């Protein structure tokens, strides 16, 4: 009877550890919770520079040391930008850009991170090198995205970065306007987003 009782207790203990381990692991990561990030798409032309502004969706998981707020890992990061969220002060420019980016077939610009390295710049700032895949107009290319991660005094995190690209790398023909103004091949995606940290920390 004693032997049976010990065996039963052992099985219960193993089962409890097995069931709890995933839950403990899940608690080690937190999601990035934000309403939306801000994106600026800019470029040049034969006449003047141009800019379009819009919002994009952010999804991610990260791990920080509780108490200190030290960033330990970035496990997931993705951006989803509906192209028609981007607007300029010229309707004709918007329509031409949407056509060049083939929005009828491919409505979104998407970045999905595959891996990341983190370098601490100082006690509240980190430089993140995120490797991943960027999809524009239905064409996917691997890119390296540099993100600056800053912890603020109000327990928020601010992330910023600038990604320079060539439209032709994504099989996008630089558009022209009325045969007068032709855009350059190079563009820049300037992004920022902020979210409330779920880890309390002190600076």
VENLIN-V375777 format. One record per residue. N is the residue number from 0. PHI is phi in degrees with one decimal (none if undefined). Layout:
[[N/PHI] [N/PHI]]
This chain:
[[0/none] [1/-62.4] [2/-63.1] [3/-65.0] [4/-64.1] [5/-64.0] [6/-64.2] [7/-62.5] [8/-62.9] [9/-63.2] [10/-65.7] [11/-64.4] [12/-63.4] [13/-61.7] [14/-64.2] [15/-64.8] [16/-63.9] [17/-62.8] [18/-73.4] [19/-82.5] [20/-57.0] [21/-59.7] [22/-65.8] [23/-64.3] [24/-64.0] [25/-64.5] [26/-72.2] [27/-76.0] [28/-118.5] [29/-124.2] [30/-88.3] [31/-83.6] [32/-108.4] [33/-150.3] [34/-65.3] [35/-171.9] [36/-98.2] [37/-107.2] [38/-125.1] [39/-120.0] [40/-103.6] [41/-136.0] [42/-163.4] [43/-121.2] [44/-150.8] [45/-70.7] [46/-113.3] [47/-165.4] [48/-74.1] [49/-136.2] [50/-143.9] [51/-128.6] [52/-120.5] [53/-170.7] [54/-112.2] [55/-136.6] [56/-93.3] [57/-122.1] [58/-136.8] [59/-173.2] [60/-134.8] [61/-143.5] [62/-130.0] [63/-126.8] [64/-75.9] [65/-64.5] [66/95.0] [67/-95.3] [68/74.5] [69/-69.1] [70/-75.2] [71/-100.7] [72/-160.7] [73/-118.2] [74/-94.0] [75/-154.9] [76/-154.8] [77/-145.4] [78/-119.3] [79/-127.3] [80/-116.7] [81/-64.0] [82/-55.8] [83/-76.7] [84/-72.6] [85/-75.1] [86/-134.7] [87/-114.5] [88/-92.8] [89/-130.1] [90/-61.3] [91/-63.2] [92/-63.0] [93/-59.1] [94/-61.6] [95/-67.8] [96/-65.5] [97/-61.4] [98/-66.2] [99/-63.2] [100/-88.4] [101/57.9] [102/-69.4] [103/-64.5] [104/-99.3] [105/-132.0] [106/-80.9] [107/-123.8] [108/-100.2] [109/-130.6] [110/-118.7] [111/-128.0] [112/-74.0] [113/-108.2] [114/-162.1] [115/-150.2] [116/-118.9] [117/-123.0] [118/-125.4] [119/-79.4] [120/-86.4] [121/-151.3] [122/-72.8] [123/-138.9] [124/-137.8] [125/-132.6] [126/-105.2] [127/-108.5] [128/-106.1] [129/-106.9] [130/-91.2] [131/-173.4] [132/-118.3] [133/-113.4] [134/-114.6] [135/-131.4] [136/53.3] [137/83.3] [138/-108.3] [139/-108.7] [140/-133.3] [141/-74.1] [142/-137.7] [143/-114.3] [144/-109.6] [145/-99.5] [146/-122.3] [147/-97.9] [148/-111.8] [149/-125.8] [150/-88.2] [151/-103.2] [152/-68.4] [153/-92.4] [154/70.2] [155/-107.4] [156/-118.2] [157/-114.2] [158/-119.9] [159/-138.1] [160/-177.8] [161/-131.9] [162/-117.4] [163/-94.1] [164/-141.2] [165/-114.6] [166/-60.8] [167/-66.4] [168/-63.8] [169/-109.6] [170/58.9] [171/-104.0] [172/-81.7] [173/-54.7] [174/-75.2] [175/-125.8] [176/-118.8] [177/56.5] [178/72.4] [179/-106.7] [180/-107.4] [181/-117.6] [182/-80.0] [183/-78.0] [184/-73.4] [185/-82.7] [186/-132.3] [187/-133.2] [188/-103.3] [189/-106.0] [190/-125.0] [191/-155.7] [192/-154.4] [193/-135.3] [194/-147.6] [195/-82.9] [196/-72.3] [197/-88.0] [198/-102.9] [199/-70.6] [200/-152.4] [201/-123.1] [202/-101.1]]
